[in-house]
Amino acid sequence: MKIVLASNNQGKLAELQAMLAPLGLELLSQAALGIPEAEEPFRTFVENALAKARHASRLSGLPALADDAGLCVDALGGLPGVDTAFYATQFGYAKGDDNNVKALLEQMAHLTQPDQRRAALVSTLVAVRSADDPEPLIACGRVAGEIALAPVGSNGFGFDPVMFIPEFGQTFAQLPVSVKNAHSHRGKAARQMMALMRERWLPALSE
């Protein structure tokens, strides 16, 4: 079964391909099909993910999977949230992971205690069988931690180098990929999504 991933983020594609492989699903990037990115006008992860999934499905004619994820920092009132990918641009920097990290650390420089630096990485996955699917599959994953004082580690992408996970005593970017995928926000959401697909979609495909 082919499914379009409604994202041009190669990091997301690689992670989700690995996570969904046990289901025998072939994940295609929307870029490979010439599908432009959808608009994301909403203020919640689930609304944006649904909009992206419907957009990719409508233009491809295939089932689609979309992920909307971001960093929610307690001291910033839950921001950057859905604006995570463009966070740096609010402070005069070009869009990009390194600049996002730089901008975040600058904004939090006056917050030095661990309890002041609490944050969560959140991932919402939405899958639709068609653009008009009335029953989209929705899975959410969340990992709580603290924003490190400086980036550490070279694995992962996004805010992984500053997302310190007390359970491991390391940032996400320091963890082996297999360990990160097993415990990340996207990993948790992907496992929920796999269970939903097995329950709702795969029995119909095998009939």
Contacts in CASP RR format, 6 or more apart in sequence:
PFRMAT RR
TARGET T0000
AUTHOR 0000-0000-0000
METHOD contacts of the structure
MODEL  1
MKIVLASNNQGKLAELQAMLAPLGLELLSQAALGIPEAEEPFRTFVENAL
AKARHASRLSGLPALADDAGLCVDALGGLPGVDTAFYATQFGYAKGDDNN
VKALLEQMAHLTQPDQRRAALVSTLVAVRSADDPEPLIACGRVAGEIALA
PVGSNGFGFDPVMFIPEFGQTFAQLPVSVKNAHSHRGKAARQMMALMRER
WLPALSE
1 24 0 8 1.000
1 25 0 8 1.000
1 26 0 8 1.000
1 63 0 8 1.000
1 205 0 8 1.000
2 25 0 8 1.000
2 26 0 8 1.000
2 28 0 8 1.000
2 62 0 8 1.000
2 63 0 8 1.000
3 20 0 8 1.000
3 25 0 8 1.000
3 26 0 8 1.000
3 27 0 8 1.000
3 28 0 8 1.000
3 62 0 8 1.000
3 63 0 8 1.000
3 64 0 8 1.000
3 65 0 8 1.000
3 127 0 8 1.000
4 27 0 8 1.000
4 28 0 8 1.000
4 29 0 8 1.000
4 30 0 8 1.000
4 33 0 8 1.000
4 35 0 8 1.000
4 56 0 8 1.000
4 57 0 8 1.000
4 60 0 8 1.000
4 62 0 8 1.000
4 63 0 8 1.000
4 64 0 8 1.000
4 65 0 8 1.000
5 12 0 8 1.000
5 13 0 8 1.000
5 16 0 8 1.000
5 27 0 8 1.000
5 28 0 8 1.000
5 29 0 8 1.000
5 30 0 8 1.000
5 56 0 8 1.000
5 64 0 8 1.000
5 65 0 8 1.000
5 66 0 8 1.000
5 67 0 8 1.000
6 30 0 8 1.000
6 35 0 8 1.000
6 38 0 8 1.000
6 52 0 8 1.000
6 53 0 8 1.000
6 55 0 8 1.000
6 56 0 8 1.000
6 64 0 8 1.000
6 65 0 8 1.000
6 66 0 8 1.000
6 67 0 8 1.000
7 13 0 8 1.000
7 29 0 8 1.000
7 30 0 8 1.000
7 52 0 8 1.000
7 66 0 8 1.000
7 67 0 8 1.000
8 29 0 8 1.000
8 30 0 8 1.000
8 31 0 8 1.000
8 37 0 8 1.000
9 157 0 8 1.000
10 29 0 8 1.000
11 156 0 8 1.000
11 157 0 8 1.000
12 67 0 8 1.000
12 69 0 8 1.000
12 186 0 8 1.000
13 27 0 8 1.000
13 29 0 8 1.000
15 181 0 8 1.000
15 184 0 8 1.000
15 186 0 8 1.000
15 187 0 8 1.000
15 190 0 8 1.000
16 27 0 8 1.000
16 65 0 8 1.000
16 67 0 8 1.000
16 186 0 8 1.000
16 190 0 8 1.000
17 27 0 8 1.000
18 181 0 8 1.000
19 181 0 8 1.000
19 186 0 8 1.000
19 187 0 8 1.000
19 190 0 8 1.000
19 191 0 8 1.000
19 194 0 8 1.000
20 27 0 8 1.000
20 190 0 8 1.000
20 193 0 8 1.000
20 194 0 8 1.000
22 194 0 8 1.000
23 194 0 8 1.000
23 197 0 8 1.000
23 198 0 8 1.000
23 202 0 8 1.000
25 197 0 8 1.000
27 65 0 8 1.000
28 62 0 8 1.000
30 36 0 8 1.000
30 37 0 8 1.000
30 56 0 8 1.000
30 59 0 8 1.000
30 60 0 8 1.000
33 59 0 8 1.000
33 60 0 8 1.000
35 55 0 8 1.000
35 56 0 8 1.000
35 59 0 8 1.000
35 60 0 8 1.000
37 52 0 8 1.000
38 51 0 8 1.000
38 52 0 8 1.000
38 54 0 8 1.000
38 55 0 8 1.000
38 56 0 8 1.000
39 51 0 8 1.000
40 48 0 8 1.000
40 51 0 8 1.000
40 52 0 8 1.000
40 68 0 8 1.000
40 82 0 8 1.000
41 48 0 8 1.000
41 51 0 8 1.000
42 48 0 8 1.000
42 51 0 8 1.000
42 82 0 8 1.000
43 82 0 8 1.000
44 82 0 8 1.000
45 68 0 8 1.000
45 69 0 8 1.000
45 70 0 8 1.000
45 81 0 8 1.000
45 82 0 8 1.000
45 122 0 8 1.000
45 123 0 8 1.000
45 124 0 8 1.000
45 140 0 8 1.000
46 68 0 8 1.000
46 124 0 8 1.000
46 126 0 8 1.000
46 138 0 8 1.000
46 140 0 8 1.000
48 68 0 8 1.000
48 82 0 8 1.000
49 66 0 8 1.000
49 67 0 8 1.000
49 68 0 8 1.000
49 124 0 8 1.000
49 125 0 8 1.000
49 126 0 8 1.000
49 138 0 8 1.000
50 66 0 8 1.000
50 126 0 8 1.000
50 128 0 8 1.000
50 136 0 8 1.000
50 138 0 8 1.000
51 66 0 8 1.000
52 64 0 8 1.000
52 66 0 8 1.000
52 68 0 8 1.000
52 126 0 8 1.000
53 64 0 8 1.000
53 65 0 8 1.000
53 66 0 8 1.000
53 126 0 8 1.000
53 127 0 8 1.000
53 128 0 8 1.000
53 136 0 8 1.000
54 64 0 8 1.000
54 128 0 8 1.000
54 131 0 8 1.000
54 132 0 8 1.000
54 133 0 8 1.000
55 64 0 8 1.000
55 131 0 8 1.000
56 62 0 8 1.000
56 64 0 8 1.000
56 66 0 8 1.000
57 63 0 8 1.000
57 64 0 8 1.000
57 128 0 8 1.000
57 129 0 8 1.000
57 130 0 8 1.000
57 131 0 8 1.000
57 133 0 8 1.000
58 131 0 8 1.000
61 130 0 8 1.000
61 131 0 8 1.000
63 127 0 8 1.000
63 128 0 8 1.000
63 129 0 8 1.000
63 130 0 8 1.000
63 201 0 8 1.000
64 127 0 8 1.000
64 128 0 8 1.000
65 125 0 8 1.000
65 126 0 8 1.000
65 127 0 8 1.000
65 193 0 8 1.000
66 125 0 8 1.000
66 126 0 8 1.000
66 127 0 8 1.000
67 123 0 8 1.000
67 124 0 8 1.000
67 125 0 8 1.000
67 186 0 8 1.000
67 189 0 8 1.000
68 82 0 8 1.000
68 123 0 8 1.000
68 124 0 8 1.000
68 126 0 8 1.000
69 84 0 8 1.000
69 121 0 8 1.000
69 122 0 8 1.000
69 123 0 8 1.000
69 124 0 8 1.000
69 185 0 8 1.000
69 186 0 8 1.000
70 80 0 8 1.000
70 81 0 8 1.000
70 82 0 8 1.000
70 84 0 8 1.000
70 85 0 8 1.000
70 121 0 8 1.000
70 122 0 8 1.000
70 123 0 8 1.000
70 159 0 8 1.000
71 80 0 8 1.000
71 81 0 8 1.000
71 84 0 8 1.000
71 87 0 8 1.000
71 104 0 8 1.000
71 119 0 8 1.000
71 120 0 8 1.000
71 121 0 8 1.000
71 122 0 8 1.000
71 159 0 8 1.000
71 163 0 8 1.000
72 78 0 8 1.000
72 79 0 8 1.000
72 80 0 8 1.000
72 81 0 8 1.000
72 119 0 8 1.000
72 120 0 8 1.000
72 121 0 8 1.000
72 122 0 8 1.000
73 79 0 8 1.000
73 80 0 8 1.000
73 104 0 8 1.000
73 108 0 8 1.000
73 117 0 8 1.000
73 118 0 8 1.000
73 119 0 8 1.000
73 147 0 8 1.000
74 118 0 8 1.000
74 119 0 8 1.000
75 108 0 8 1.000
75 111 0 8 1.000
75 116 0 8 1.000
75 117 0 8 1.000
75 118 0 8 1.000
76 107 0 8 1.000
76 108 0 8 1.000
80 87 0 8 1.000
80 100 0 8 1.000
80 104 0 8 1.000
81 122 0 8 1.000
83 90 0 8 1.000
84 100 0 8 1.000
84 159 0 8 1.000
85 95 0 8 1.000
85 96 0 8 1.000
85 100 0 8 1.000
86 95 0 8 1.000
87 100 0 8 1.000
87 103 0 8 1.000
87 104 0 8 1.000
88 94 0 8 1.000
88 95 0 8 1.000
88 96 0 8 1.000
88 99 0 8 1.000
88 100 0 8 1.000
88 102 0 8 1.000
88 103 0 8 1.000
89 95 0 8 1.000
90 103 0 8 1.000
91 103 0 8 1.000
91 106 0 8 1.000
91 107 0 8 1.000
93 99 0 8 1.000
93 102 0 8 1.000
93 103 0 8 1.000
97 157 0 8 1.000
97 158 0 8 1.000
97 159 0 8 1.000
100 158 0 8 1.000
100 159 0 8 1.000
101 151 0 8 1.000
101 158 0 8 1.000
101 159 0 8 1.000
101 161 0 8 1.000
101 162 0 8 1.000
104 147 0 8 1.000
104 159 0 8 1.000
104 162 0 8 1.000
105 147 0 8 1.000
105 149 0 8 1.000
105 150 0 8 1.000
105 151 0 8 1.000
105 162 0 8 1.000
108 117 0 8 1.000
108 147 0 8 1.000
111 117 0 8 1.000
112 149 0 8 1.000
114 146 0 8 1.000
117 146 0 8 1.000
117 147 0 8 1.000
117 148 0 8 1.000
118 144 0 8 1.000
118 145 0 8 1.000
118 146 0 8 1.000
119 144 0 8 1.000
119 145 0 8 1.000
119 146 0 8 1.000
119 147 0 8 1.000
119 163 0 8 1.000
120 142 0 8 1.000
120 143 0 8 1.000
120 144 0 8 1.000
120 145 0 8 1.000
120 185 0 8 1.000
121 142 0 8 1.000
121 143 0 8 1.000
121 159 0 8 1.000
121 163 0 8 1.000
121 172 0 8 1.000
121 184 0 8 1.000
121 185 0 8 1.000
122 140 0 8 1.000
122 141 0 8 1.000
122 142 0 8 1.000
122 185 0 8 1.000
123 140 0 8 1.000
123 141 0 8 1.000
123 142 0 8 1.000
123 184 0 8 1.000
123 185 0 8 1.000
123 186 0 8 1.000
123 187 0 8 1.000
123 188 0 8 1.000
123 189 0 8 1.000
124 138 0 8 1.000
124 139 0 8 1.000
124 140 0 8 1.000
124 141 0 8 1.000
124 189 0 8 1.000
125 137 0 8 1.000
125 138 0 8 1.000
125 139 0 8 1.000
125 140 0 8 1.000
125 186 0 8 1.000
125 189 0 8 1.000
125 190 0 8 1.000
125 192 0 8 1.000
125 193 0 8 1.000
126 136 0 8 1.000
126 137 0 8 1.000
126 138 0 8 1.000
126 139 0 8 1.000
127 136 0 8 1.000
127 137 0 8 1.000
127 193 0 8 1.000
127 196 0 8 1.000
127 197 0 8 1.000
127 201 0 8 1.000
128 136 0 8 1.000
128 137 0 8 1.000
129 201 0 8 1.000
135 200 0 8 1.000
137 193 0 8 1.000
137 196 0 8 1.000
137 197 0 8 1.000
137 200 0 8 1.000
137 201 0 8 1.000
139 189 0 8 1.000
139 190 0 8 1.000
139 192 0 8 1.000
139 193 0 8 1.000
139 196 0 8 1.000
140 189 0 8 1.000
140 192 0 8 1.000
141 185 0 8 1.000
141 186 0 8 1.000
141 187 0 8 1.000
141 188 0 8 1.000
141 189 0 8 1.000
141 192 0 8 1.000
142 185 0 8 1.000
142 188 0 8 1.000
143 163 0 8 1.000
143 165 0 8 1.000
143 183 0 8 1.000
143 184 0 8 1.000
143 185 0 8 1.000
143 188 0 8 1.000
145 163 0 8 1.000
145 164 0 8 1.000
145 165 0 8 1.000
145 166 0 8 1.000
146 164 0 8 1.000
146 166 0 8 1.000
147 162 0 8 1.000
147 163 0 8 1.000
147 164 0 8 1.000
148 161 0 8 1.000
148 162 0 8 1.000
148 163 0 8 1.000
148 164 0 8 1.000
148 171 0 8 1.000
150 162 0 8 1.000
151 161 0 8 1.000
151 162 0 8 1.000
151 171 0 8 1.000
151 173 0 8 1.000
152 161 0 8 1.000
152 162 0 8 1.000
152 170 0 8 1.000
152 171 0 8 1.000
152 173 0 8 1.000
152 174 0 8 1.000
153 160 0 8 1.000
153 161 0 8 1.000
153 171 0 8 1.000
153 173 0 8 1.000
153 174 0 8 1.000
154 161 0 8 1.000
154 173 0 8 1.000
155 172 0 8 1.000
155 173 0 8 1.000
155 174 0 8 1.000
155 175 0 8 1.000
155 176 0 8 1.000
155 177 0 8 1.000
155 180 0 8 1.000
156 172 0 8 1.000
156 173 0 8 1.000
156 177 0 8 1.000
156 180 0 8 1.000
160 171 0 8 1.000
160 172 0 8 1.000
160 173 0 8 1.000
160 180 0 8 1.000
161 171 0 8 1.000
161 172 0 8 1.000
161 173 0 8 1.000
162 171 0 8 1.000
163 171 0 8 1.000
163 172 0 8 1.000
163 173 0 8 1.000
164 170 0 8 1.000
164 171 0 8 1.000
165 171 0 8 1.000
165 172 0 8 1.000
165 175 0 8 1.000
165 183 0 8 1.000
167 183 0 8 1.000
168 174 0 8 1.000
168 175 0 8 1.000
168 179 0 8 1.000
168 183 0 8 1.000
172 180 0 8 1.000
172 184 0 8 1.000
175 183 0 8 1.000
181 187 0 8 1.000
END
